[in-house]
Amino acid sequence: MISKEEITKIAGLAMLELSETEKTEYSSQLSSLLGYFKDIQSLDLAGVEPTNHALVADNVLREDTAAPSLGQKTVVAGAPATDGKSYRVPAIIETEEQP
């Protein structure tokens, strides 16, 4: 079991202030968690291939293939304000010269 003193030390390293109630609670919770790790360590895992994810999935993304892009007029046509070639947006930097 992890002692309150160890919890206090860990909390200090993490720059946390814990009440006595929290120290007691966390001591119990961390001891339980470490018990689970101890159970896992006792398993015979010889021949079990390591994994980094619970689901086995090869490349699930679509194939990266070149395709024609939309034309400039098509893209600009959907804008709320345009100068015919580009999007027009409100100025975000004030200058002496205003359009």
C-alpha positions in Angstrom: 0.0 0.0 0.0 1.2 3.5 -0.8 1.6 5.5 2.4 0.3 9.1 2.9 3.9 10.2 3.1 4.5 8.9 -0.4 1.3 10.6 -1.6 2.6 13.8 0.1 5.9 13.5 -1.7 4.3 12.8 -5.1 1.9 15.8 -4.6 4.8 18.0 -3.7 6.6 17.0 -6.9 3.5 17.8 -8.9 3.1 21.1 -6.9 -0.3 20.0 -5.6 -1.8 20.7 -2.2 -3.9 17.8 -0.9 -6.1 17.6 2.2 -5.7 14.7 4.6 -8.9 13.2 3.1 -7.5 13.4 -0.4 -4.3 11.8 0.7 -6.1 8.9 2.3 -8.4 8.5 -0.8 -5.5 8.7 -3.3 -3.4 6.3 -1.2 -6.2 3.7 -1.5 -6.8 4.4 -5.2 -3.1 4.3 -6.2 -2.5 1.1 -4.2 -5.5 -0.5 -6.0 -4.1 0.6 -9.4 -0.6 -0.8 -8.6 -2.3 -4.0 -7.6 -3.7 -4.3 -11.1 -0.3 -3.8 -12.6 1.1 -6.5 -10.3 -1.7 -8.9 -11.6 -0.7 -8.1 -15.1 3.0 -8.7 -14.4 2.1 -12.2 -13.1 0.6 -13.2 -16.5 2.6 -15.5 -18.7 2.8 -13.5 -21.9 5.4 -15.6 -23.7 4.5 -15.8 -27.4 2.1 -12.8 -27.2 3.0 -10.2 -29.8 3.3 -6.7 -28.4 0.7 -4.2 -29.7 0.3 -0.5 -29.5 -3.4 -0.5 -30.2 -6.3 -2.7 -29.3 -7.6 -2.9 -32.8 -5.6 -4.4 -35.6 -6.1 -2.1 -38.6 -3.8 -1.7 -41.6 -4.0 1.5 -43.6 -7.6 2.5 -43.3 -7.2 5.7 -45.3 -8.1 6.1 -48.9 -5.4 5.8 -51.5 -3.7 9.2 -52.1 -4.3 9.8 -55.8 -4.0 13.0 -57.8 -7.2 14.6 -59.0 -8.1 17.8 -60.7 -8.7 20.7 -58.3 -11.5 23.2 -58.5 -11.0 26.2 -60.7 -10.4 29.7 -59.2 -13.7 31.0 -60.4 -15.6 28.1 -58.9 -13.9 28.5 -55.5 -14.3 32.3 -55.4 -18.0 32.0 -56.5 -19.0 30.7 -53.1 -17.5 33.6 -51.2 -19.7 36.2 -49.6 -17.4 39.0 -50.8 -14.9 38.9 -53.7 -13.0 41.1 -56.0 -13.4 38.6 -58.8 -10.2 36.7 -58.1 -9.8 36.6 -54.4 -11.9 36.6 -51.2 -12.5 39.9 -49.6 -12.4 40.0 -45.8 -12.6 42.8 -43.3 -9.2 44.4 -42.4 -7.8 43.2 -39.2 -4.8 45.6 -39.1 -5.6 49.3 -39.0 -3.6 51.3 -41.5 -3.7 55.0 -42.5 -4.6 53.9 -46.0 -8.1 52.4 -46.3 -9.3 50.8 -49.5 
